[in-house]
Each structure stands twice: as C-alpha cells, then as structure tokens.
Amino acid sequence: MTKRKITGMAILLTFLVGLIVGWSTWKGKLYEYDHETFQSIAASLTFENKVPMEMPFKGLEVSQRNFEKEKEKLNVTLTNINKETLEVYIGKEPKESFDELVGEEVQINNSRGTFISKDSGKSILAWQENDVHYQITYFYKLTPKEVSKKALIRMAEGFA
C-alpha cells in the first residue's frame, strides 16, 4: 500500500471512531429541568421518595399529575414543545405487572431494575429502592431508540 492510501484510511478510521463516540455520548445526554414543581408534588406522598433531577430532553415540564393519597402513588407526565413525553411513577406498589412482557434486567445504582423496550410505543424502566417503586415510561414518536436504555438508566441513577 502506498503512504497516501494508509494516510487516507487512518483519517477515515479516526472520523468513524469520532462519529461513533459522539453519537453514543449524545444519545445518553441528560438535561436539567425545573424539578422543583415535581418535588413539591412528590412531597405530598406519605413516604420518603426521590424525583428525577435530569431528563433526556430539553424543555420538559410537568403537564399532568395523578396523585392518589389513599393508594400512596403519584404519576407525573412531563412533556415539551416537541411533544416528547415521559411519565414518572412513584408508589408503594408497582405501577403494573410485567409478567407477560420480556424484560432485560439492569443495574441502577445499588438496585436491580427491569428495562422493557418492545411494549407498543413505549420504553419502560422500573425498579424498587427502599420499599418504593419507581417507573419511567418513555413514549416514543418513531422508534424506541430515540431515548436509549443508557439514558433512562442514567436518568434513574440521578433521582434525588
């Protein structure tokens, strides 16, 4: 091979590696949001809980909340101007049973969780920490890859 071909291949390889690393970093990026509204709603629960501090999209705001004090559960929907939607559940009982769905076991800080990506239009990450059940549901517009499993796990690890 000539020196020119080797140099060209090295440049191409460097570009491809940079593109892959950049893409994977971008897919896992999280953004700050106004979590004080979420915290004030979650403070109404009768047990200690955590709320997300970062989101996988810019501009997410609380658009809907369903609080059931007797059942000790809270469901908060966050949406942005692009109609990207996340739902966060916090409760003493699991939100739903995943018995009939095939999930992948994942690690979230010191807890084990379940990630489900093939559930008709949504990706789900559910876990339990200190007797509190958490669930993040991402409603995708086109494909489940819009928000990666890695991004949802990082979001869950950032609950405080």
Sequence and secondary structure as in RCSB ss.txt:
>XXXX:A:sequence
MTKRKITGMAILLTFLVGLIVGWSTWKGKLYEYDHETFQSIAASLTFENKVPMEMPFKGLEVSQRNFEKEKEKLN
VTLTNINKETLEVYIGKEPKESFDELVGEEVQINNSRGTFISKDSGKSILAWQENDVHYQITYFYKLTPKEVSKK
ALIRMAEGFA
>XXXX:A:secstr
  HHHHHHHHHHHHHHHHHHHHHHHHHT  EE  HHHHHHHHTTSSS     SEESSTT EEEEEEEETTTTEEE
EEEE TT  EEEEEEESS SS  TTS  EEEEETTEEEEEEEEETTEEEEEEEETTEEEEEEEE SS GGGS HH
HHHHHHHT  
